[in-house]
Each structure stands twice: as C-alpha cells, then as structure tokens.
Amino acid sequence: MPTITKFSVAPKLPERLAPLAQIADNLWWCWNHEAIDLFKRIDRDQWRALNHNPRRLLGATSQVRLEQLASDDSFLAHMDRVTKSLDEYLTGGDWRARHPDAPENFLSVYLSFEFGIHE
C-alpha cells in the first residue's frame, strides 16, 4: 500500500508582517476589536468564509496580497497599534494589577476553554 503524505502549503509572511502570526496565535485577538478589524482588512470575504480563523486566513491569503499589505502604510500602522496593545497586555501584570480600583472582595469565575471562547 502506498504511503500518502499530506502537505500544507501556505504563503510565507513577509518579515514586516511577522507580528500577524503572534497576534493570530494568542486568543487575545478574539476579544480585541482592533485585532479583529486588522484581520478583516486582509480579506473580509475570506475572513467570513474561514469562520473568523486568523491562522487559516494567513494560510489562505495569496503571497501577492501579503506583499501588498507589507507595503501598505495604513495597514502597517494598524498592525503596529495592535501589536503594541498585545505586548502591553502580555506584560501588564495580572487582572488585579491592571484594575487596582476593583473591590477587594471581587469574585471571578474560571471558564474552561472548551466552552465557547469563540464561535
């Protein structure tokens, strides 16, 4: 019986667009409207067709389109804002550190990832 090997061929992100992979790999993007809008800007129709999955979107976007985005000053400025916001989120400490005025007896609930992080 012949061996069948599957390959996934995806465009290579231009170096200037490397932060897109970091953003897509962190679920933070799904509650950050600026990040969602950033992915929509890549290709709104593909974004919808791929069920709002940024990793699939990056893999489905043509190399030509990625090169266009890498030289689009408006897109790059948007990406840089989102990247900075993600970096601040990751280095900003825990929730209590970011919300020092929250009541001392504030309760939080842990929800497991399996139950509805994203559609």
C-alpha positions, 0 to 999 in steps of 0.5 A: 500500500502506498504511503500518502503524505499530506502537505500544507502549503501556505504563503510565507509572511513577509518579515514586516508582517511577522507580528500577524502570526503572534497576534493570530496565535494568542486568543487575545485577538478574539476579544480585541476589536482592533485585532479583529478589524486588522484581520478583516482588512486582509480579506473580509470575504475570506475572513467570513468564509474561514469562520473568523480563523486568523491562522487559516486566513494567513494560510489562505491569503495569496503571497501577492496580497501579503506583499501588498499589505507589507507595503501598505502604510495604513495597514502597517500602522494598524498592525503596529497599534495592535501589536503594541496593545498585545505586548502591553497586555502580555506584560501588564501584570495580572487582572488585579494589577491592571484594575487596582480600583476593583473591590477587594472582595471581587469574585471571578469565575474560571471558564474552561476553554472548551466552552465557547471562547469563540464561535 
